Amino acid sequence: MVGGWNCGNRIVYGVALPPYGQPTAVGLVGLHGMRVSGPDGDVVTRGVDALRRLWRVEPGPLTLGTALAAFRLLDLADAADVATELERTLDAPNTDVIALAWIALASGPGLSRLAVAA
């Protein structure tokens, strides 16, 4: 699988596993100040490309909160689209505390404390 991350191994029993929005976004938060080369090119660029696809097909509060944090830390215009979609989902019933924590972090001034120089 090119670009993005999942919650475990890339391949299990010979089957390639797909990336998911949440672990891809969290991976990008962790790597946002770096350029990391892998066998398929720059890992951050590939992760961003994957997240641009994934947040739209996994539009839950946790995916949107983590994607917003990643795009804001990477200073990408995609953050505005994610924030708009997040506004639509905030009234969803049963938004869990982990999603709310990511949303608060991504939406507020505290995110800048995680920023590192590229």
N, C-alpha and C positions, 0 to 999 in steps of 0.2 A: 504494500500500500504506500503510495507516494504522498507524503504530507500528512500532518496531523498525528495525533496520539490516541491511544485507547487506554484502558485501565490495566493493561497487562502486556502480554507478549504480542508481537506482530503476527506470528504464525503459530497455530496450535494444530497438531496432527496433520500438518501439511496444508492447512487452510489459512489463507491470509485473513486477518481480522480487520474490520473497518475502523477508521478513526471516529471519535465522538467529539462533539463540541466542547463539553466541559473539560475533559483532560487536555484537549488541544489548547484551550484558552489558558488553563492553569500552567501548562508548559511554556506558553508564550510569556506569561507574567514572569516566570522564573528566568527566562532567557532574553527578556526584552532589551537588555543593554549589550547583548553579545551578537556576534556573527559566528555561527558554528557550522563548519562544513562537514557534510556527511557524504556517503557514497553517491547520493542522488542530488547533491548541491547544498545550498545554504538551508539549514534546518529551519531557521526563523522564517525565511521567505516562503518555504513550502508549508509551514504551519499556518502562516497568515492566509495563504491561498486556500487551504483546507477550511480554516475557520470562517472565511467569507462564504463558503458554501454551507457549512454545517449549522451555523446559528439560525439560518432561515428554515431548515428542516427539523430543527430541535428547539422550537421557540419557547421553551419553558423558562421560568424565572431564574433558575440556577445557570442554565446555559447563557441567558442574556446578561446576567450579572457578571459572570466570569468573562464573557466576550467583551463587554463594555470595559472592564478593567484592562484586558489585554490591548484592545484597540486604543484606549486612552494612553496607556504607558508607551505604546509604540507611536503615539501621535498620528494616528491614521483617521482620515475623514469618516471611515466606516463607523466610528463611535456614535456619530449623530444618528445614523439609521438604527443602530442597536438601541440607543436611548429612546427613540421614538417608539419602537416596538415594545420596549420595556414599560413605557408609560401605559400602554394598552393592557399589559398583563398584570400590573400591580394589584388590581382588585380581584385577582383570581383567588378563589377559596383555597385554604390550606397551603399557602406558601410557607415552606418550612424555614426554620431559623437559619440554616446554612445558606439558603438562597438569599434571605433577607440580609445576612451579614455581608455576602459578596456584593449585593446591590448597594448597601450603605457604603462599603469601601469604594466601589467603582464610581459612585455618584458624588461622593464628597471630597473635600480637600485632603483627606488623609491619604489618598492614593499617591499623592506626590512624595510621601515619605518612603514609598517603595521604589521610586524611580532611581535608576542608576545611569551614569553617563555612558554613552555608546563608545 
